């Protein structure tokens, strides 16, 4: 077994029914596949559960499986390990990082926090375990407003790491949180000009966006919400066409739920591309997932002292979710 590339680099018989074999191994090993909405459609279709970061956190905490195969990015697999320390957590490709998590280096953030020691730290779940260790409570884009509004009005807050989401929450709650200057490469790259040009071709289309998008995109949007909220909006809204400003993987679930509706990926600044994909999410493949199950690798492991501290802000977030 070779892990030098960050994944199991082992040959697979081209005649193998890889989907059937993955399902067989999952049954044999009592394994569950958790996939984010931003994964390739083939992985979404084989997953036991597909969801956004909040849904996946809950599933990781609740599952009775012995093995969790996480088709997502590194911080998501870390979160699963934090919540389920006695389970084997596999990430098919260790190179599946996150530009948003990387935009908040722990050493720099620790200094920032120490300069504002009277502030409580709310960190987006899209962060490393080392940042969660420095946090008081976590949130996702789904429950961020609930988390912030659960805190006293006069409580000084640091929000990390996404500047666009942090500013958006400030606008909704009337808070004045101190926001770390981080961002997601996918949501930063949408082109307002190209979105408005697309709108001219589809004048009845509603523009919907994730709150990690920059403010100009938010301003022209008919609806702003988390990945799961965008999916629900498309399903419940009476409109028939939508321009979707988030990672294009979500369109697979939108189309499954709404085959009669027109769903258009919002274009990025790159004029050669019609959609906007996360380069990290798309590193996973059925072949890497198969090898991960076959060889029980790559496995996510954490220092136990770090894990114990990092678990507290996540559990606090999940408890707030139960009360709302």
C-alpha positions as CSV (number, residue, x, y, z in Angstrom):
1,X,0.0,0.0,0.0
2,X,1.4,3.4,-1.1
3,X,0.2,6.6,0.6
4,X,2.9,8.9,-0.7
5,X,0.4,10.7,-2.9
6,X,-2.0,11.3,0.0
7,X,-4.3,8.4,-1.1
8,X,-4.0,4.7,-1.6
9,X,-2.2,4.4,-4.9
10,X,-3.1,0.8,-5.8
11,X,-4.3,-0.7,-9.1
12,X,-8.0,-1.7,-9.5
13,X,-9.3,-4.4,-11.9
14,X,-11.0,-2.4,-14.7
15,X,-13.7,-5.2,-14.9
16,X,-14.6,-4.8,-11.3
17,X,-18.1,-3.6,-10.4
18,X,-16.7,-0.9,-8.2
19,X,-20.1,0.3,-6.9
20,X,-21.2,-3.2,-5.9
21,X,-17.8,-3.8,-4.2
22,X,-18.0,-0.6,-2.3
23,X,-21.5,-1.5,-1.0
24,X,-20.3,-5.0,-0.2
25,X,-17.4,-3.7,1.9
26,X,-19.6,-1.2,3.7
27,X,-21.9,-4.0,4.8
28,X,-19.0,-6.2,5.7
29,X,-17.2,-3.6,7.8
30,X,-20.3,-1.8,9.1
31,X,-19.1,1.3,7.3
32,X,-21.1,4.4,6.4
33,X,-20.3,6.8,3.6
34,X,-21.0,10.5,4.4
35,X,-20.8,12.9,1.4
36,X,-21.0,16.6,1.1
37,X,-23.3,18.2,-1.4
38,X,-20.2,19.5,-3.3
39,X,-19.0,16.0,-4.2
40,X,-19.1,14.5,-7.7
41,X,-22.6,13.1,-8.4
42,X,-21.4,9.5,-8.6
43,X,-20.2,9.8,-5.0
44,X,-23.4,11.4,-3.9
45,X,-25.4,8.6,-5.4
46,X,-23.4,5.9,-3.6
47,X,-23.3,7.7,-0.2
48,X,-25.4,6.6,2.7
49,X,-26.1,10.2,3.6
50,X,-25.6,13.5,1.6
51,X,-25.8,16.8,3.4
52,X,-24.2,20.1,4.3
53,X,-21.6,20.6,7.1
54,X,-24.2,20.8,9.9
55,X,-26.1,17.7,8.7
56,X,-22.8,15.8,8.4
57,X,-21.7,16.9,11.9
58,X,-24.9,15.5,13.3
59,X,-24.6,12.2,11.4
60,X,-21.0,11.8,12.5
61,X,-22.1,12.3,16.1
62,X,-25.1,9.9,15.8
63,X,-23.9,7.0,13.6
64,X,-23.6,3.5,15.0
65,X,-21.2,2.5,12.2
66,X,-17.7,1.3,13.1
67,X,-16.1,3.0,10.1
68,X,-16.9,6.5,8.7
69,X,-15.8,7.1,5.1
70,X,-15.9,10.9,4.6
71,X,-16.3,12.1,1.1
72,X,-15.7,15.7,1.9
73,X,-12.7,17.8,2.9
74,X,-10.1,17.4,5.7
75,X,-11.8,19.5,8.4
76,X,-15.0,17.5,7.9
77,X,-13.2,14.2,8.5
78,X,-11.5,15.8,11.5
79,X,-14.9,16.8,12.9
80,X,-16.1,13.3,12.5
81,X,-13.1,12.0,14.4
82,X,-13.5,14.6,17.1
83,X,-17.1,13.5,17.7
84,X,-16.5,9.8,17.2
85,X,-13.0,9.1,18.6
86,X,-13.4,5.3,18.8
87,X,-14.5,5.0,15.2
88,X,-12.2,4.6,12.2
89,X,-12.5,7.7,10.1
90,X,-11.2,7.5,6.5
91,X,-10.7,10.3,4.1
92,X,-10.1,8.9,0.5
93,X,-7.6,11.6,-0.4
94,X,-5.7,13.5,2.3
95,X,-5.1,16.3,-0.3
96,X,-8.7,17.3,0.0
97,X,-8.1,20.4,2.1
98,X,-10.1,23.7,2.2
99,X,-9.0,27.2,1.1
100,X,-11.3,28.7,3.8
101,X,-9.7,26.6,6.6
102,X,-6.3,27.4,5.3
103,X,-7.0,31.1,5.4
104,X,-7.0,31.0,9.2
105,X,-3.6,29.7,10.4
106,X,-3.7,28.6,14.0
107,X,-0.5,30.4,15.1
108,X,-1.7,33.8,13.7
109,X,-5.3,33.3,15.0
110,X,-4.0,32.5,18.5
111,X,-2.1,35.9,18.6
112,X,-5.3,37.6,17.3
113,X,-7.4,36.0,20.0
114,X,-4.9,37.0,22.7
115,X,-5.1,40.6,21.6
116,X,-8.9,40.5,22.0
117,X,-9.1,38.4,25.2
118,X,-12.4,39.8,26.2
119,X,-14.0,38.4,23.1
120,X,-15.8,35.1,22.8
121,X,-14.7,33.1,19.7
122,X,-17.3,31.7,17.3
123,X,-15.7,29.7,14.6
124,X,-17.2,28.4,11.5
125,X,-17.1,24.6,11.4
126,X,-15.0,25.0,8.2
127,X,-11.8,25.2,10.3
128,X,-9.1,22.9,11.4
129,X,-9.2,21.1,14.8
130,X,-6.5,23.5,15.9
131,X,-8.8,26.5,15.4
132,X,-11.7,24.7,17.1
133,X,-9.3,24.2,20.0
134,X,-9.1,28.0,20.3
135,X,-12.9,28.5,19.9
136,X,-15.7,28.8,22.4
137,X,-18.5,27.7,20.1
138,X,-18.8,26.5,16.5
139,X,-21.4,27.3,13.9
140,X,-22.3,26.5,10.3
141,X,-23.9,28.7,7.7
142,X,-27.2,26.9,8.5
143,X,-27.2,27.8,12.3
144,X,-24.9,30.8,12.5
145,X,-27.7,33.2,13.3
146,X,-29.1,30.9,16.0
147,X,-25.7,30.5,17.5
148,X,-25.0,34.3,17.6
149,X,-28.4,35.1,18.9
150,X,-28.0,32.6,21.7
151,X,-25.2,34.8,23.1
152,X,-25.8,37.9,25.3
153,X,-26.3,41.1,23.3
154,X,-23.4,42.8,25.0
155,X,-21.0,39.9,24.5
156,X,-18.0,40.9,22.3
157,X,-17.5,38.2,19.6
158,X,-14.7,37.2,17.2
159,X,-16.1,35.4,14.2
160,X,-13.7,33.3,12.1
161,X,-12.8,32.6,9.4
162,X,-15.1,33.7,6.6
163,X,-15.4,37.5,6.2
164,X,-18.4,37.4,3.9
165,X,-20.4,35.1,6.2
166,X,-19.4,37.1,9.3
167,X,-20.4,40.4,7.7
168,X,-23.7,38.9,6.6
169,X,-24.4,37.7,10.1
170,X,-23.7,41.1,11.5
171,X,-26.2,42.6,9.0
172,X,-28.9,40.1,10.1
173,X,-28.3,40.3,13.9
174,X,-27.3,43.9,14.3
175,X,-24.1,42.7,16.0
176,X,-20.6,44.2,15.5
177,X,-18.6,41.0,15.6
178,X,-14.8,41.3,14.9
179,X,-14.5,39.3,11.7
180,X,-11.3,37.3,10.7
181,X,-10.3,38.1,7.1
182,X,-10.7,34.7,5.5
183,X,-12.6,33.4,2.5
184,X,-13.5,30.4,0.3
185,X,-11.9,30.3,-3.1
186,X,-15.1,29.0,-4.7
187,X,-17.4,31.7,-3.3
188,X,-14.9,34.5,-3.9
189,X,-14.6,33.7,-7.6
190,X,-18.2,34.3,-8.8
191,X,-18.5,37.0,-11.4
192,X,-21.2,39.6,-10.9
193,X,-21.0,40.7,-14.5
194,X,-21.4,37.2,-15.9
195,X,-24.2,36.4,-13.5
196,X,-26.1,39.5,-14.7
197,X,-25.4,38.6,-18.3
198,X,-26.9,35.1,-17.6
199,X,-29.9,36.8,-16.0
200,X,-30.5,38.6,-19.3
201,X,-30.7,35.3,-21.0
202,X,-33.0,33.9,-18.3
203,X,-35.0,37.0,-17.1
204,X,-37.4,34.9,-15.0
205,X,-34.6,33.1,-13.2
206,X,-34.1,33.8,-9.5
207,X,-30.5,34.3,-8.3
208,X,-29.8,32.4,-5.1
209,X,-26.4,32.4,-3.3
210,X,-24.5,31.1,-0.3
211,X,-23.6,33.7,2.4
212,X,-19.9,33.0,1.7
213,X,-20.3,34.9,-1.5
214,X,-19.1,38.5,-1.7
215,X,-21.6,41.3,-0.9
216,X,-22.3,42.4,-4.6
217,X,-23.5,38.8,-5.3
218,X,-25.6,38.9,-2.1
219,X,-27.2,42.2,-3.1
220,X,-28.5,40.9,-6.5
221,X,-29.7,37.6,-5.0
222,X,-33.4,36.8,-4.4
223,X,-32.4,34.4,-1.6
224,X,-29.4,33.9,0.5
225,X,-28.9,30.7,2.5
226,X,-26.8,27.7,3.4
227,X,-26.3,24.8,1.0
228,X,-29.3,22.9,2.5
229,X,-31.4,26.1,2.6
230,X,-30.7,26.7,-1.1
231,X,-31.9,23.2,-1.9
232,X,-35.0,23.7,0.1
233,X,-35.7,27.0,-1.5
234,X,-35.5,25.6,-5.0
235,X,-37.9,22.8,-4.1
236,X,-40.4,25.0,-2.3
237,X,-40.4,28.1,-4.4
238,X,-42.9,28.5,-7.2
239,X,-40.3,29.7,-9.6
240,X,-39.1,27.5,-12.5
241,X,-35.6,28.7,-13.1
242,X,-32.7,29.5,-10.7
243,X,-29.1,30.8,-11.0
244,X,-27.2,29.1,-8.2
245,X,-24.2,30.8,-6.7
246,X,-22.5,28.1,-4.7
247,X,-20.4,25.1,-5.6
248,X,-22.0,23.3,-8.6
249,X,-22.2,19.9,-6.9
250,X,-25.4,20.9,-5.2
251,X,-27.2,21.1,-8.6
252,X,-27.2,17.3,-8.6
253,X,-29.5,17.1,-5.6
254,X,-31.5,20.1,-6.8
255,X,-32.2,18.3,-10.2
256,X,-33.1,15.0,-8.5
257,X,-35.7,16.8,-6.4
258,X,-36.8,19.2,-9.2
259,X,-36.4,17.6,-12.6
260,X,-38.8,20.0,-14.2
261,X,-37.0,23.1,-13.1
262,X,-34.1,24.9,-14.9
263,X,-31.0,25.1,-12.7
264,X,-28.1,27.1,-13.8
265,X,-24.6,27.3,-12.1
266,X,-23.5,30.8,-11.5
267,X,-20.4,31.5,-13.6
268,X,-17.0,32.4,-12.1
269,X,-14.6,35.1,-13.3
270,X,-12.8,32.6,-15.5
271,X,-14.5,33.1,-18.8
272,X,-13.6,29.6,-20.0
273,X,-15.7,27.9,-17.4
274,X,-19.5,27.9,-17.0
275,X,-19.6,26.6,-13.4
276,X,-17.5,26.9,-10.2
277,X,-16.2,23.7,-8.6
278,X,-14.2,23.2,-5.4
279,X,-10.8,21.8,-6.5
280,X,-10.5,20.0,-3.2
281,X,-13.9,18.4,-3.0
282,X,-13.4,17.0,-6.5
283,X,-10.2,15.2,-5.6
284,X,-12.2,12.2,-4.4
285,X,-13.3,9.5,-6.8
286,X,-15.0,6.1,-6.6
287,X,-11.6,4.5,-7.1
288,X,-10.1,6.3,-4.1
289,X,-13.2,5.6,-2.1
290,X,-12.9,1.9,-3.0
291,X,-9.2,1.7,-2.0
292,X,-9.8,3.5,1.2
293,X,-12.4,0.9,2.3
294,X,-10.2,-2.0,1.0
295,X,-7.1,-0.9,2.8
296,X,-8.6,1.1,5.7
297,X,-6.5,4.1,4.7
298,X,-5.9,7.0,4.8
299,X,-7.1,7.2,8.4
300,X,-7.7,10.4,10.3
301,X,-6.1,10.5,13.8
302,X,-5.9,13.4,16.3
303,X,-3.9,14.1,19.4
304,X,-6.3,13.2,22.2
305,X,-5.7,16.3,24.2
306,X,-6.5,18.5,21.2
307,X,-9.5,16.4,20.4
308,X,-11.0,16.8,23.8
309,X,-10.7,20.6,23.8
310,X,-11.9,20.8,20.1
311,X,-15.0,18.8,20.9
312,X,-16.4,21.3,23.3
313,X,-17.3,24.1,20.8
314,X,-18.8,21.5,18.4
315,X,-21.0,19.9,21.1
316,X,-22.1,23.3,22.3
317,X,-23.2,24.1,18.7
318,X,-25.1,20.8,18.4
319,X,-26.8,21.5,21.8
320,X,-28.0,24.8,20.5
321,X,-29.4,23.0,17.5
322,X,-31.5,20.7,19.7
323,X,-33.1,23.7,21.5
324,X,-34.2,25.5,18.3
